[in-house]
Every structure is written in C-alpha cells, then in structure tokens.
Amino acid sequence: MTSQAEILTVATPRVWPVRHMLLVLPALLLVLLFLAVPYFNIVLMSFRTPSTSMPYGPGFTLVNYVRALTDPFYIAVLGRTCYVSVLVAFICFAIGFPVAYHLARTTSRLRPLLYACVLTPLLVSAVIRCYGWMIILANNGLINASLKQWGIVVQPVPLMYNEFGVIVGLVHINLPFMILPLLGALQGINPALEEAARSLGARRLTVMRRIVVPLAIPGIQSGAILVFVLAASSYVTPVLLGGSRVKLMATMVVQQLAETFLWPLGCALAIVLASVGALAVFAWAHFTQRLIKGER
C-alpha cells in the first residue's frame, strides 16, 4: 500500500538545480552589485599607496592599516566611538524596555496612538531632528534660556558640541530601533507566567528580573545590535550636535575621503571600524545566545 509520503513525492514536480539558480539569480545579482562590489572596492582602495597629489598612488601597501592601528589619535577616536555606541545602546534599552513592556501589556484604547508615537519619529529626517535638538540644547536655546530666566544659572550650560549632545541626539534617533525588537519579544511572552509568579508571592521586580528579562533576551540582543551598529556608523548627528569637538570614526572617514582626499587612509579607517563593530556584535551575540540556551 502506497504511503502518504510516497504519494506526495510522486505528485510533487521535480525542480532541477538550474531552475533553483534562476530563481536566486536576481537577488544574487543585487547583492553582488550593491554590496559585494562596493565592499571589494573599499578593501582594494585601503591597500593603495597614499599620495599627496592625487587620491592614491601606484602600488599597494599596508601603511594605511599600520597608521590606523598604531596612531594614538585614531585609536582614541575608535575607543570613543565604541564607548559612545555602547552607552547609547544601554540608554536606549533603559528607556525603551519600560515603553515596550507597557505597549505589550496595555489594553487601553490609546494603544494605536502609543504605537504611532513610537513609529512617527522614523518618518522625520535625522537632519531635522538634529536641528530640533540644536534649538533646545544651544547656548541660547530653550533649556539655557529657561534656566537663565529662572535665575538658576548665569552662564549657559554646555549641552551641545560635546559628547552629551551627541549622545542625546543618537538616543532620540535610535530609540525606535530598540523598542520595536523588544516589543516583539515581550508580546511573545505569555502573561500567565507573570501572573503565576505573582500568585506564588514573587514581587514585581523579581518577576521582571527572573522571568520577563530572561525571556526577552532575543529582543534585547536584536535591539542592542541595531542601535550599536547605527550609532557607530552615524555621521549626521555627531557633525551637527558635536561639531568639530567630538571626533568619531565615521566623521573621520568622511573627513579623509571628502576633505583631505586621502582615500586609502579613509577606506582603511572604514574597514577597521567595520571589523571592530563586527567583532563586538559577534561577542554580544555569542554571549546572549549562551544566555538564551541557558534559559531553555
């Protein structure tokens, strides 16, 4: 007697590997054209010989990577970039987790409006949002003008053109990218687990620490990676809110490419930034994956 699996095998038309390749070919061409080729060009350019009369000279060399990895100035810029990116990711988590938890558990009629409040900032350009923060944080901006009017300060408080202003702008811009993954993870947690823990005498903070946060680690993992990568590669916000006083790696890359026309050094700095970011993401993903397996 013919089994159901055999019937399905006979009824299913055989697809040859060539047809598989034809289906994948458009996506593969897009990836090669818009991802692989530009990356290969950047890597190739990073090994070119620096030149003062043209963007690059003849031949290939490792001097660009030696300078990027040994110059104390560029090492300090790379360290500041990692520090700011990690701090932005942590602040986004601290702000975004309560917001995501409320959105995941609320039954209010205002829930669609709350969703809109989270999503609508993504519809506004980062440049416009940075200019909005410039109006608020400037020496004659809203905050300093109010503090002077109330007699709290005499001299304006430096809130812009420093790391504080850059971090504020990056947190505001990247906060939705932390809330959305957290929201998806929290919505997947059965509220009955929290109710059962509360009925057994666990406090709300204990429920959060022992049940909600461990089960939400996949969302924390995704949100932290997104925010870290976006903050490390951000250019507009550090330039507008940090000016020339806050040096981050993305601004240094653009400066080498567009202002000094040292293309090989700029490409080498970009590769170093991408490599360090990839290592940080891999370490974080490995750490959180172990936590996820431990919870299971």
C-alpha positions in Angstrom: 0.0 0.0 0.0 1.4 3.4 -1.0 2.1 5.7 1.9 1.1 9.3 2.0 4.8 10.4 1.8 5.3 8.4 -1.4 2.1 9.9 -2.9 3.4 13.4 -2.1 6.8 12.6 -3.5 5.3 11.4 -6.8 2.8 14.2 -7.0 5.4 16.9 -6.4 7.1 18.1 -9.7 10.8 17.7 -9.7 12.7 21.1 -9.7 16.1 21.0 -11.3 19.1 22.8 -9.7 19.3 25.1 -12.8 15.8 26.4 -12.1 16.7 27.0 -8.5 19.7 29.1 -9.6 17.4 31.1 -12.0 15.1 31.9 -9.1 18.0 33.0 -6.9 19.9 34.9 -9.7 18.1 38.3 -9.4 18.7 38.5 -5.6 22.2 37.3 -6.1 22.9 40.0 -8.7 21.5 42.7 -6.5 23.7 41.6 -3.6 26.8 41.4 -5.7 26.1 44.8 -7.4 25.2 46.9 -4.3 27.1 45.1 -1.5 29.9 42.9 -2.7 31.4 45.2 -5.4 31.4 48.3 -3.2 33.0 46.4 -0.3 35.6 44.9 -2.6 36.4 48.4 -3.9 36.8 49.8 -0.4 39.0 46.9 0.6 41.1 47.3 -2.5 41.4 51.0 -2.1 42.5 50.6 1.6 45.7 48.9 0.3 46.6 51.5 -2.2 49.6 53.8 -1.7 48.8 57.2 -0.3 49.6 60.2 -2.4 49.5 64.0 -1.8 49.0 65.0 -5.4 46.1 62.5 -6.2 43.7 60.4 -4.2 46.1 57.4 -4.3 49.4 56.4 -5.8 50.6 53.3 -7.7 51.1 50.0 -6.0 49.8 48.5 -2.8 50.9 48.8 0.8 49.9 48.1 4.4 50.9 51.6 5.7 47.3 52.7 5.9 46.4 49.9 8.3 49.6 50.5 10.3 48.7 54.1 10.7 45.1 53.4 11.6 46.0 50.8 14.2 49.1 52.4 15.8 48.4 56.2 15.7 47.2 57.2 19.2 44.8 59.7 17.7 42.9 57.2 15.6 42.9 54.7 18.4 41.4 57.3 20.7 38.8 58.1 18.1 37.9 54.4 17.7 37.7 53.9 21.5 35.4 57.0 21.8 33.2 55.6 19.0 32.8 52.3 20.8 32.2 54.0 24.1 29.5 56.3 22.8 27.8 53.5 20.8 27.7 51.1 23.8 26.4 54.0 26.1 23.7 54.9 23.5 22.6 51.2 23.3 22.4 51.0 27.1 20.4 54.2 27.5 18.1 53.1 24.7 17.5 49.9 26.5 16.9 51.6 29.8 14.3 53.9 28.2 12.9 51.5 25.7 12.2 48.5 27.9 9.5 50.1 30.0 7.9 51.6 27.0 7.9 48.3 25.1 6.6 46.5 28.1 3.8 48.9 28.5 2.9 48.7 24.8 3.0 44.9 25.0 0.7 44.6 28.1 -1.6 47.6 27.8 -5.3 47.2 26.8 -6.0 50.9 26.6 -7.9 52.4 23.6 -4.9 54.7 23.2 -2.7 51.8 22.2 -2.7 52.7 18.5 -1.8 56.2 19.4 1.1 54.9 21.5 2.3 52.8 18.6 2.2 55.9 16.4 4.2 57.9 18.9 6.9 55.2 18.6 6.9 54.9 14.8 6.3 58.5 13.7 9.9 59.7 14.5 11.1 57.3 11.8 9.2 59.4 9.3 11.2 62.5 10.1 14.7 63.0 8.7 17.6 62.7 11.1 18.8 66.1 10.0 15.5 67.7 11.0 15.6 66.0 14.4 19.1 67.1 15.0 18.2 70.7 14.2 15.3 70.4 16.6 17.8 69.4 19.3 20.1 72.3 18.4 17.2 74.7 19.1 16.8 73.0 22.5 20.4 72.5 23.5 22.1 75.6 22.1 23.7 78.2 24.4 20.7 80.5 23.7 18.3 77.6 23.2 15.2 76.6 25.1 16.8 75.0 28.1 19.5 77.6 28.7 17.1 80.5 28.1 14.7 79.0 30.7 17.5 78.4 33.2 18.6 82.0 32.8 15.1 83.4 33.1 14.5 81.4 36.3 17.8 82.6 37.8 19.3 79.1 38.1 22.4 79.8 36.0 24.3 82.9 34.9 26.4 81.3 32.1 24.8 78.9 29.6 25.3 75.2 30.4 27.3 73.4 27.7 24.7 71.0 26.3 25.9 70.9 22.7 29.1 70.5 20.8 30.2 67.8 23.3 29.6 64.1 23.9 26.4 64.9 25.9 24.7 66.5 22.9 25.8 63.7 20.5 24.5 61.0 22.9 21.2 62.8 23.3 20.7 63.0 19.6 21.7 59.4 19.0 19.4 58.1 21.7 16.5 60.0 20.3 17.2 58.8 16.7 17.9 55.2 17.6 15.3 54.6 20.3 12.6 53.2 18.0 15.1 50.5 16.8 15.4 49.3 20.4 11.7 49.5 21.2 10.4 47.5 18.2 12.5 44.3 18.8 11.8 44.5 22.5 8.1 44.8 21.7 8.1 41.8 19.5 9.9 39.7 22.2 7.7 40.9 25.0 4.5 40.2 23.1 5.7 36.6 22.7 5.8 36.1 26.5 2.7 34.6 27.9 1.3 36.9 30.6 0.1 33.9 32.5 3.8 33.2 33.5 3.9 36.6 35.3 0.5 36.0 36.9 1.6 32.6 38.2 4.8 34.1 39.7 2.9 36.9 41.3 0.4 34.4 42.7 3.2 32.4 44.3 4.4 35.5 46.1 7.1 37.0 43.8 7.4 40.7 43.8 7.0 42.7 40.6 10.8 43.4 40.4 11.5 39.7 40.9 9.1 38.8 38.1 10.9 41.2 35.8 14.3 40.0 36.8 13.7 36.3 36.8 11.0 35.8 34.1 10.4 38.8 31.8 14.0 39.9 31.1 15.4 36.4 30.5 12.6 35.6 28.1 13.1 38.9 26.3 16.8 38.3 25.7 16.3 37.7 21.9 14.7 41.2 21.6 17.4 42.7 23.8 20.0 41.1 21.6 18.5 42.4 18.3 17.8 45.8 19.6 21.3 46.3 21.1 22.9 45.2 17.9 20.8 47.5 15.8 21.4 50.5 18.0 25.1 49.8 18.4 25.7 49.5 14.7 23.6 52.5 13.8 25.3 54.7 16.5 28.8 53.6 15.5 28.2 54.4 11.8 26.3 57.6 12.4 27.6 60.7 10.7 25.0 63.4 10.6 24.3 63.5 14.4 27.9 63.8 15.5 28.6 66.5 13.0 25.6 68.7 13.8 25.5 68.2 17.6 29.1 67.5 18.2 30.7 69.9 15.7 34.5 69.7 15.4 34.9 68.9 19.1 33.6 65.4 19.1 35.6 63.1 16.8 34.0 59.8 16.0 35.3 57.3 13.4 32.5 57.9 10.9 33.3 61.6 10.8 37.0 60.8 10.4 36.3 58.5 7.5 34.3 61.2 5.7 36.9 63.8 6.5 39.7 61.7 5.0 37.6 60.9 1.9 36.0 64.3 1.2 38.2 66.9 2.7 41.8 65.7 2.6 41.2 63.3 -0.3 43.3 60.6 1.4 41.1 57.8 0.0 43.3 54.9 1.1 43.5 56.0 4.7 39.8 56.7 4.8 39.0 53.3 3.4 41.4 51.7 6.0 39.6 53.5 8.8 36.3 52.4 7.5 37.5 48.7 7.4 38.9 49.0 10.9 35.6 50.4 12.2 33.6 47.7 10.4 35.9 45.0 11.7 35.7 46.2 15.3 32.0 46.6 15.1 31.6 43.1 13.6 33.8 41.6 16.5 31.7 43.5 19.1 28.4 42.2 17.5 29.8 38.7 17.3 30.8 38.7 21.0 27.5 40.1 22.1 25.5 37.6 20.0 27.6 34.8 21.4 27.1 35.9 25.0 23.4 36.4 24.6 23.0 33.1 22.7 24.5 31.3 25.7 22.0 33.1 28.0 19.2 32.0 25.7 20.3 28.4 25.7 20.8 28.5 29.5 17.2 29.7 29.9 15.9 26.9 27.8 
